[in-house]
Amino acid sequence: MRKIEHIGIAVKSLETSNLLFEKLFGQPPYKQEEVMSEGVKTSFFMNGPNKIELLEATNDDSPIAKFIAKKGEGIHHIAFDVEDIVSEILRLKSEGFIVLNEIPKKGADNKLVAFLHPKGTNGVLIELCQEIK
């Protein structure tokens, strides 16, 4: 893991939250997209070297909808940049971590992603991200 790639925040409304974060950072999101396979719409903000991803559910079965129903809006995950996601998944599995998707999938912002179960990471959902080249 090379660095924190972004922090993901679950929100009820991207429209409302985009306005809030635009005021907070003094600039609009640099990117918005929908990841249909995950049932989410996303907005990305930069603040210096740091990236924030806002996530809004597009259906009631999405992981974000379930998260908000259970815990409310707030930090959903911390994502880490990795050079080789397949090798990192194998390494983490060998260390005893539970990988939720052992085959990386296409995520937002031109990334391949995989997640570690929060039961093995002190209650924090960890996302691994590799830039698609």
C-alpha positions as CSV (number, residue, x, y, z in Angstrom):
1,M,0.0,0.0,0.0
2,R,1.6,3.2,-1.1
3,K,-0.7,6.0,0.2
4,I,-4.3,6.8,1.1
5,E,-6.0,7.2,-2.3
6,H,-9.2,8.7,-0.9
7,I,-11.8,8.7,1.9
8,G,-15.3,7.6,0.9
9,I,-18.3,9.3,2.5
10,A,-21.8,7.9,2.2
11,V,-24.4,10.7,1.6
12,K,-28.1,10.7,1.1
13,S,-28.0,13.4,-1.6
14,L,-25.1,14.2,-3.9
15,E,-26.8,17.5,-4.8
16,T,-27.0,18.7,-1.2
17,S,-23.6,17.3,-0.2
18,N,-21.8,18.7,-3.3
19,L,-23.0,22.2,-2.3
20,L,-21.7,21.6,1.2
21,F,-18.3,20.3,0.1
22,E,-18.0,23.1,-2.5
23,K,-18.4,25.6,0.3
24,L,-15.9,23.6,2.5
25,F,-13.2,23.3,-0.2
26,G,-14.0,26.5,-2.2
27,Q,-14.3,24.5,-5.5
28,P,-16.7,22.1,-7.2
29,P,-16.1,18.4,-7.6
30,Y,-13.5,17.6,-10.3
31,K,-15.4,14.5,-11.4
32,Q,-18.9,12.9,-11.1
33,E,-19.8,9.5,-12.4
34,E,-22.2,6.6,-11.8
35,V,-21.0,3.1,-11.1
36,M,-24.0,1.1,-12.1
37,S,-22.6,-2.3,-10.9
38,E,-22.3,-0.9,-7.4
39,G,-25.6,1.1,-7.5
40,V,-23.9,4.5,-6.7
41,K,-23.3,7.9,-8.1
42,T,-20.1,9.6,-7.0
43,S,-18.5,13.0,-6.8
44,F,-14.8,13.5,-6.3
45,F,-13.2,16.5,-4.6
46,M,-9.5,17.4,-4.3
47,N,-8.2,19.3,-1.3
48,G,-4.4,19.7,-1.7
49,P,-3.1,16.2,-2.1
50,N,-6.2,14.6,-0.5
51,K,-9.2,13.2,-2.4
52,I,-12.7,12.8,-1.0
53,E,-15.3,10.6,-2.7
54,L,-19.0,11.3,-2.0
55,L,-21.3,8.3,-2.6
56,E,-25.0,8.3,-3.1
57,A,-27.1,5.1,-3.6
58,T,-29.0,4.8,-6.8
59,N,-31.1,1.9,-5.5
60,D,-32.3,0.5,-2.1
61,D,-30.1,-2.7,-2.5
62,S,-26.8,-0.9,-3.0
63,P,-24.1,-1.2,-0.3
64,I,-24.4,2.6,0.3
65,A,-28.1,2.5,0.9
66,K,-27.7,-0.3,3.4
67,F,-24.8,1.5,5.1
68,I,-26.9,4.7,5.5
69,A,-29.9,2.8,6.7
70,K,-27.8,1.1,9.4
71,K,-25.3,3.9,10.4
72,G,-26.5,7.1,8.7
73,E,-24.3,9.4,6.6
74,G,-20.6,9.5,7.3
75,I,-17.3,7.9,6.5
76,H,-17.9,4.7,4.6
77,H,-14.3,3.6,3.7
78,I,-10.7,4.4,3.4
79,A,-9.0,3.6,0.1
80,F,-5.4,2.8,-0.4
81,D,-3.4,3.1,-3.6
82,V,-1.7,-0.2,-4.6
83,E,0.7,-0.9,-7.5
84,D,-0.5,-4.5,-8.1
85,I,-3.9,-5.2,-6.7
86,V,-3.8,-8.9,-7.5
87,S,-0.5,-9.4,-5.6
88,E,-1.8,-7.2,-2.7
89,I,-5.0,-9.3,-2.4
90,L,-2.9,-12.5,-2.3
91,R,-0.6,-10.9,0.3
92,L,-3.5,-9.8,2.5
93,K,-5.3,-13.1,2.3
94,S,-2.1,-14.8,3.4
95,E,-2.0,-12.5,6.4
96,G,-5.5,-13.6,7.3
97,F,-7.6,-10.7,6.1
98,I,-11.0,-11.4,4.6
99,V,-11.2,-10.1,1.0
100,L,-14.8,-9.4,0.0
101,N,-14.1,-9.6,-3.7
102,E,-11.0,-11.7,-4.6
103,I,-11.3,-10.7,-8.3
104,P,-10.8,-6.9,-8.6
105,K,-13.7,-5.1,-10.2
106,K,-14.0,-1.8,-12.1
107,G,-14.7,1.1,-9.7
108,A,-15.0,4.8,-10.0
109,D,-12.3,7.2,-11.1
110,N,-10.6,4.7,-13.5
111,K,-9.7,2.2,-10.8
112,L,-9.7,-1.5,-10.2
113,V,-10.9,-2.1,-6.7
114,A,-11.2,-4.8,-4.0
115,F,-12.5,-4.5,-0.4
116,L,-11.4,-6.0,2.9
117,H,-14.1,-7.0,5.4
118,P,-14.3,-4.5,8.3
119,K,-14.5,-7.3,10.8
120,G,-10.8,-7.9,10.3
121,T,-9.8,-4.2,10.2
122,N,-11.1,-2.8,13.4
123,G,-14.5,-2.0,11.9
124,V,-13.1,0.1,9.0
125,L,-14.0,-0.9,5.4
126,I,-10.7,-0.9,3.5
127,E,-10.6,-0.4,-0.3
128,L,-7.6,-1.3,-2.4
129,C,-7.3,0.8,-5.6
130,Q,-5.1,0.3,-8.6
131,E,-5.1,2.8,-11.5
132,I,-6.3,1.2,-14.8
133,K,-3.5,1.8,-17.3
